[in-house]
């Protein structure tokens, strides 16, 4: 029996409320009884719990799918616990094999440094930066040295390592597994030992690595952490997980108008899952909104509230209001206040509309431009164009393709 369950502390109403916050939207809490006792101990002693989230800086920016675990961190932070945002600058050198069917190419130290510089800045849009402990795992991984690495590797067996689905499937398929990949879960687990964490968060694909932290803490004589896995957020299509490679994502660095419009593009069904995982509204408030929809309120109005909340989080309330107005203007065929401008040289008299759409990047080719015209999706100065033979001479025009593509073009 571990220390958390050996000493019983009273489970007060505040502890039950904290457990409800923990469980909101989560996939698994392991083991729940131990977490309840950790919460009860923190309540009784006034000693905040140490809650860890590690991210490897494998890309220069993050999308809102990554913020699902950051939102949970913020919720626990608001309960008064100490959250630790761990940047895996050392583990990035190895490469996380989670969910991979081949060896992940390791990043160079220069790539890691460049990516890490933006990570915390972006995470601070969700976490309270004044109450967040920032750490880099090179602090304890580099001093470990070769002898320490060998001692660490002795605390886990190859047989147990091969139980991991990624490794098991690759081995069965005859795909190579590099020895250094076994080091990744060991090093991530050792992070929990170094930080003496009480709870580690991660996506469902990180479960093996999170359990490794529990195992190694026991090996090093520490009370084992609990683990909390959060589901992977479905992207704009409502089917695949949010991913840049699938182009179904919202980057947190995207402009406010694009962010707002993308949230409004999701289905009504997906909206409720996003509310649970991304909104800071209480579950009670969300249920009230559900009731209003059941009673006849237009779900689009509820989606607008979500779009404004998410846009305000990464920009500002004023930017969210402006994005809403911009969306309304576009929906009515209006022109947004700020659009990209471009000057195009006329070489042989007036230019055909199809060629102009291609020249300005509003269509991939003149042929595509003509197809857009056939579909009624092209406007010049707010007027729908139906004549593919239209030619424009010198002057300034506002070109519009669909509801969201605009360009102010000056022909000279």
Wavefront OBJ file of the C-alpha trace (Angstrom):
o trace
v 0.000 0.000 0.000
v 1.442 3.387 -0.922
v 1.736 6.425 1.298
v -1.292 8.175 -0.221
v -3.689 5.354 0.655
v -1.990 4.376 3.935
v -2.883 7.674 5.621
v -6.604 8.380 5.409
v -7.658 12.001 5.207
v -11.301 13.153 5.297
v -12.981 13.418 1.912
v -14.703 16.781 2.197
v -17.105 18.459 -0.193
v -14.192 20.523 -1.564
v -12.307 17.289 -2.291
v -15.316 15.877 -4.143
v -15.572 19.092 -6.167
v -11.853 18.874 -7.013
v -12.351 15.256 -8.131
v -15.215 16.354 -10.399
v -12.946 18.991 -11.971
v -10.270 16.336 -12.478
v -12.638 13.878 -14.131
v -14.274 16.377 -16.483
v -13.710 15.166 -20.032
v -10.903 12.798 -19.031
v -10.345 9.356 -20.512
v -8.783 7.628 -17.496
v -7.670 8.520 -13.954
v -5.343 5.865 -12.558
v -5.822 5.027 -9.726
v -8.785 7.221 -8.764
v -8.775 6.179 -5.079
v -5.146 7.302 -4.682
v -5.918 10.663 -6.319
v -8.830 11.224 -3.957
v -6.503 10.667 -1.010
v -3.864 12.990 -2.479
v -6.537 15.673 -2.847
v -7.757 15.029 0.698
v -4.214 15.261 2.062
v -3.628 18.533 0.216
v -6.900 19.905 1.606
v -6.030 18.845 5.163
v -2.390 20.008 5.148
v -2.556 23.009 2.831
v 0.320 21.521 0.804
v -0.444 21.845 -2.948
v 0.049 18.837 -5.185
v 2.667 18.797 -7.939
v 1.055 18.305 -11.352
v 3.248 17.708 -14.368
v 2.757 17.977 -18.122
v 5.637 17.320 -20.468
v 5.722 18.385 -24.116
v 8.509 17.755 -26.589
v 9.128 20.817 -28.807
v 8.850 18.838 -32.049
v 7.192 21.668 -34.015
v 7.396 25.471 -33.894
v 3.810 25.951 -32.755
v 0.785 24.142 -31.359
v -2.896 23.846 -32.290
v -5.942 23.884 -30.035
v -5.950 20.072 -29.916
v -2.780 20.343 -27.819
v -4.568 22.681 -25.411
v -6.948 19.958 -24.144
v -4.349 18.878 -21.576
v -3.326 22.513 -20.991
v -6.960 23.350 -20.154
v -7.017 20.537 -17.601
v -3.760 21.874 -16.139
v -5.339 25.315 -15.826
v -8.412 23.888 -14.097
v -6.187 22.130 -11.532
v -4.021 25.227 -11.237
v -7.119 27.262 -10.365
v -7.749 24.801 -7.508
v -4.463 25.959 -5.988
v -2.101 23.169 -7.051
v 1.423 23.624 -8.422
v 1.578 22.911 -12.144
v 4.858 22.146 -13.871
v 5.205 22.791 -17.603
v 8.053 20.529 -18.643
v 9.789 21.108 -21.963
v 11.407 17.896 -23.140
v 14.536 19.332 -24.675
v 16.486 16.146 -23.831
v 13.811 13.603 -24.760
v 13.331 15.381 -28.098
v 16.846 14.253 -28.967
v 15.608 10.642 -28.725
v 12.220 11.016 -30.418
v 8.940 9.778 -28.946
v 7.978 6.388 -30.497
v 4.338 6.730 -29.301
v 1.908 5.907 -32.092
v 4.736 5.389 -34.574
v 5.186 2.453 -36.954
v 8.766 3.506 -37.723
v 11.671 5.172 -35.972
v 11.011 8.896 -35.478
v 13.871 11.012 -36.831
v 15.447 12.837 -33.867
v 15.585 16.626 -33.962
v 18.802 18.599 -33.893
v 19.606 20.704 -30.806
v 19.137 23.824 -32.946
v 15.614 22.762 -34.006
v 14.697 21.933 -30.416
v 15.934 25.284 -29.125
v 14.035 27.220 -31.812
v 10.790 25.330 -31.142
v 11.096 25.533 -27.355
v 11.303 29.315 -27.504
v 7.700 29.511 -28.725
v 6.174 26.655 -26.705
v 5.849 28.276 -23.310
v 4.791 31.597 -24.789
v 1.895 29.817 -26.473
v 1.080 27.689 -23.408
v 0.908 30.871 -21.328
v -2.222 31.801 -23.248
v -3.913 28.993 -21.273
v -1.872 28.610 -18.072
v -1.353 31.345 -15.488
v 2.307 32.207 -16.138
v 2.739 33.692 -12.659
v 1.860 30.345 -11.052
v 3.532 27.957 -13.484
v 6.876 26.246 -12.866
v 8.815 25.880 -16.121
v 11.432 23.133 -16.322
v 13.614 21.508 -18.989
v 14.422 17.819 -18.591
v 18.017 18.319 -19.710
v 18.494 19.673 -16.141
v 18.593 16.120 -14.726
v 18.973 13.926 -17.818
v 22.365 15.290 -18.889
v 23.966 14.961 -15.410
v 22.719 11.358 -15.245
v 25.609 10.337 -17.486
v 26.309 6.901 -18.931
v 26.541 5.141 -15.550
v 23.243 6.644 -14.390
v 21.626 5.696 -17.700
v 22.722 2.071 -17.283
v 21.385 2.013 -13.717
v 18.094 3.464 -14.911
v 17.816 0.919 -17.743
v 18.278 -1.880 -15.188
v 14.968 -0.930 -13.553
v 12.805 -2.211 -16.453
v 12.821 -5.397 -18.508
v 12.848 -5.854 -22.266
v 9.841 -8.181 -21.981
v 7.791 -5.434 -20.288
v 8.989 -2.892 -22.836
v 7.837 -5.139 -25.686
v 4.326 -5.220 -24.208
v 3.958 -1.671 -25.489
v 1.668 -1.738 -28.533
v 3.953 0.419 -30.702
v 6.937 -1.870 -30.175
v 4.939 -5.115 -30.251
v 3.268 -4.267 -33.567
v 6.472 -3.103 -35.211
v 8.369 -6.213 -34.047
v 5.610 -8.489 -35.348
v 5.587 -6.672 -38.698
v 9.349 -6.973 -39.008
v 9.861 -3.213 -38.797
v 13.114 -2.125 -37.153
v 13.173 -0.843 -33.580
v 16.273 1.076 -32.544
v 17.640 0.428 -29.051
v 17.617 4.164 -28.282
v 13.802 4.160 -28.576
v 13.605 2.052 -25.400
v 15.239 4.990 -23.627
v 12.350 7.353 -24.349
v 9.744 5.963 -21.920
v 12.505 5.449 -19.338
v 13.596 9.084 -19.566
v 10.019 10.398 -19.496
v 9.384 8.235 -16.431
v 12.556 9.531 -14.800
v 11.209 13.076 -15.228
v 8.519 12.153 -12.680
v 11.189 10.972 -10.258
v 13.200 14.193 -10.675
v 10.111 16.389 -10.204
v 8.468 14.246 -7.484
v 5.170 14.638 -9.295
v 1.823 13.674 -7.758
v -0.054 13.622 -11.060
v 1.078 13.476 -14.670
v -1.157 14.434 -17.581
v -1.005 13.305 -21.166
v -2.980 12.177 -24.188
v -4.332 8.647 -24.402
v -1.360 7.759 -26.620
v 0.987 8.511 -23.701
v -0.428 5.960 -21.233
v 2.583 3.608 -21.374
v 5.009 6.462 -20.715
v 2.902 7.818 -17.842
v 2.706 4.400 -16.182
v 6.476 4.169 -16.506
v 6.688 7.234 -14.248
v 4.652 5.431 -11.558
v 6.888 2.367 -11.838
v 10.143 4.289 -11.579
v 8.965 6.409 -8.639
v 8.378 3.183 -6.679
v 11.811 1.919 -7.774
v 13.347 5.112 -6.384
v 11.386 4.932 -3.121
v 8.867 7.675 -3.911
v 5.084 7.742 -3.605
v 3.838 6.903 -7.131
v 2.116 9.555 -9.161
v -1.419 9.183 -10.432
v -1.941 9.534 -14.155
v -4.666 11.383 -16.033
v -5.135 10.764 -19.733
v -7.144 13.170 -21.865
v -8.769 12.193 -25.166
v -7.350 13.338 -28.472
v -9.506 16.156 -29.868
v -11.305 15.510 -33.138
v -10.512 18.126 -35.762
v -12.799 20.299 -37.859
v -14.040 17.261 -39.788
v -15.323 15.630 -36.597
v -13.699 12.306 -37.531
v -9.900 12.345 -37.491
v -7.863 13.666 -34.573
v -6.810 17.276 -35.024
v -3.652 17.364 -37.084
v -1.827 19.805 -39.335
v -1.090 17.001 -41.766
v -4.839 16.376 -42.146
v -5.560 20.118 -42.450
v -8.380 19.866 -39.902
v -6.790 22.040 -37.241
v -6.979 25.506 -35.694
v -3.546 26.888 -34.875
v -3.476 29.018 -31.743
v -1.340 31.535 -33.636
v -3.938 31.932 -36.414
v -5.590 35.322 -36.791
v -8.788 35.971 -34.844
v -11.109 36.084 -37.889
v -9.889 32.723 -39.199
v -10.051 31.133 -35.751
v -13.614 32.344 -35.174
v -14.809 31.178 -38.600
v -13.187 27.753 -38.216
v -14.912 27.118 -34.868
v -18.248 28.043 -36.448
v -17.595 25.506 -39.224
v -17.746 22.462 -36.907
v -20.869 20.315 -36.668
v -23.490 20.861 -33.957
v -22.688 17.418 -32.522
v -18.941 18.071 -32.335
v -19.636 21.441 -30.680
v -20.661 19.773 -27.396
v -17.478 17.700 -27.213
v -15.427 20.837 -27.845
v -17.376 22.591 -25.083
v -16.442 19.820 -22.638
v -12.752 19.708 -23.585
v -11.979 23.314 -24.545
v -14.409 25.624 -22.719
v -13.848 26.989 -19.221
v -17.605 27.121 -18.636
v -18.851 24.836 -15.862
v -20.519 21.572 -16.788
v -23.689 22.991 -15.268
v -23.582 25.989 -17.610
v -22.976 23.732 -20.603
v -25.952 21.557 -19.652
v -28.131 24.681 -19.467
v -27.056 25.555 -23.014
v -27.967 22.020 -24.108
v -31.408 22.452 -22.566
v -31.900 25.734 -24.424
v -31.126 23.976 -27.722
v -33.543 21.166 -26.850
v -36.186 23.830 -26.242
v -35.661 25.354 -29.659
v -32.730 27.782 -29.446
v -30.652 27.879 -32.622
v -27.470 25.805 -31.967
v -25.518 28.280 -34.100
v -26.003 30.890 -31.340
v -24.409 28.477 -28.860
v -21.561 27.813 -31.303
v -20.945 31.557 -31.572
v -20.459 31.667 -27.777
v -17.836 28.909 -28.040
v -16.112 30.601 -30.983
v -15.918 33.881 -29.071
v -14.566 32.188 -25.939
v -11.801 30.368 -27.813
v -10.909 33.408 -29.939
v -10.796 35.686 -26.879
v -8.485 33.239 -25.080
v -5.826 33.409 -27.780
v -6.403 37.020 -28.821
v -8.716 39.296 -26.791
v -12.396 39.910 -26.123
v -12.297 42.882 -28.491
v -10.728 40.746 -31.230
v -13.434 38.111 -30.711
v -16.171 40.748 -31.052
v -14.538 42.076 -34.220
v -14.219 38.541 -35.616
v -17.915 37.958 -35.013
v -18.785 41.156 -36.876
v -16.428 40.233 -39.700
v -18.129 36.851 -40.002
v -21.548 38.519 -40.123
v -20.343 40.913 -42.823
v -18.997 38.076 -44.940
v -22.149 36.016 -44.495
v -24.146 38.943 -45.815
v -21.808 39.368 -48.737
v -20.073 42.300 -47.066
v -16.383 43.101 -47.279
v -14.172 42.802 -44.178
v -12.456 45.940 -42.887
v -8.945 44.656 -43.520
v -8.058 42.659 -46.624
v -4.808 41.909 -48.400
v -3.869 44.275 -51.204
v -1.977 43.446 -54.410
v -0.861 45.367 -57.488
v -0.907 43.585 -60.856
v 0.759 44.859 -64.029
v -1.352 44.858 -67.214
v 0.925 43.871 -70.077
v -1.472 43.744 -73.012
v -4.648 45.565 -72.157
v -7.456 44.378 -69.851
v -6.985 41.036 -68.083
v -9.486 38.160 -68.148
v -11.135 37.394 -64.821
v -9.954 33.768 -64.805
v -6.323 34.787 -65.352
v -6.654 37.477 -62.685
v -7.953 34.991 -60.121
v -4.920 32.809 -60.851
v -2.511 35.776 -60.750
v -3.795 36.866 -57.325
v -3.735 33.372 -55.830
v -7.508 33.224 -55.394
v -7.607 30.230 -57.748
v -4.971 27.610 -58.530
v -5.466 28.036 -62.289
v -7.514 29.979 -64.822
v -9.604 26.838 -65.338
v -10.381 26.602 -61.645
v -11.280 30.305 -61.697
v -13.756 29.647 -64.504
v -15.294 26.742 -62.563
v -15.705 29.025 -59.531
v -17.478 31.553 -61.744
v -19.797 28.823 -63.062
v -20.659 27.991 -59.455
v -21.516 31.592 -58.637
v -18.632 31.848 -56.176
v -16.825 34.892 -57.600
v -17.659 38.526 -56.915
v -16.063 41.754 -58.113
v -16.930 44.786 -55.994
v -19.707 42.698 -54.317
v -21.359 41.846 -57.657
v -21.620 38.149 -58.570
v -19.774 37.390 -61.818
v -21.372 35.003 -64.316
v -19.425 35.979 -67.461
v -16.187 34.002 -67.747
v -15.174 36.328 -70.585
v -15.116 39.390 -68.320
v -11.965 41.509 -68.670
v -10.859 44.168 -66.207
v -8.854 47.246 -67.177
v -6.792 49.636 -65.049
v -8.335 50.422 -61.686
v -8.849 49.049 -58.171
v -11.235 46.141 -57.512
v -12.252 43.981 -54.533
v -12.200 40.337 -55.609
v -14.057 37.744 -53.536
v -14.041 33.962 -53.871
v -16.524 32.100 -51.688
v -17.341 33.595 -48.307
v -13.857 34.008 -46.879
v -11.323 34.830 -49.625
v -10.879 38.509 -50.410
v -8.215 40.557 -52.157
v -8.074 44.232 -53.077
v -6.381 44.359 -56.483
v -5.042 47.392 -58.311
v -4.453 46.859 -62.030
v -1.896 49.265 -63.531
l 1 2 3 4 5 6 7 8 9 10 11 12 13 14 15 16 17 18 19 20 21 22 23 24 25 26 27 28 29 30 31 32 33 34 35 36 37 38 39 40 41 42 43 44 45 46 47 48 49 50 51 52 53 54 55 56 57 58 59 60 61 62 63 64 65 66 67 68 69 70 71 72 73 74 75 76 77 78 79 80 81 82 83 84 85 86 87 88 89 90 91 92 93 94 95 96 97 98 99 100 101 102 103 104 105 106 107 108 109 110 111 112 113 114 115 116 117 118 119 120 121 122 123 124 125 126 127 128 129 130 131 132 133 134 135 136 137 138 139 140 141 142 143 144 145 146 147 148 149 150 151 152 153 154 155 156 157 158 159 160 161 162 163 164 165 166 167 168 169 170 171 172 173 174 175 176 177 178 179 180 181 182 183 184 185 186 187 188 189 190 191 192 193 194 195 196 197 198 199 200 201 202 203 204 205 206 207 208 209 210 211 212 213 214 215 216 217 218 219 220 221 222 223 224 225 226 227 228 229 230 231 232 233 234 235 236 237 238 239 240 241 242 243 244 245 246 247 248 249 250 251 252 253 254 255 256 257 258 259 260 261 262 263 264 265 266 267 268 269 270 271 272 273 274 275 276 277 278 279 280 281 282 283 284 285 286 287 288 289 290 291 292 293 294 295 296 297 298 299 300 301 302 303 304 305 306 307 308 309 310 311 312 313 314 315 316 317 318 319 320 321 322 323 324 325 326 327 328 329 330 331 332 333 334 335 336 337 338 339 340 341 342 343 344 345 346 347 348 349 350 351 352 353 354 355 356 357 358 359 360 361 362 363 364 365 366 367 368 369 370 371 372 373 374 375 376 377 378 379 380 381 382 383 384 385 386 387 388 389 390 391 392 393 394 395 396 397 398 399 400 401 402 403 404 405 406 407 408 409 410 411 412
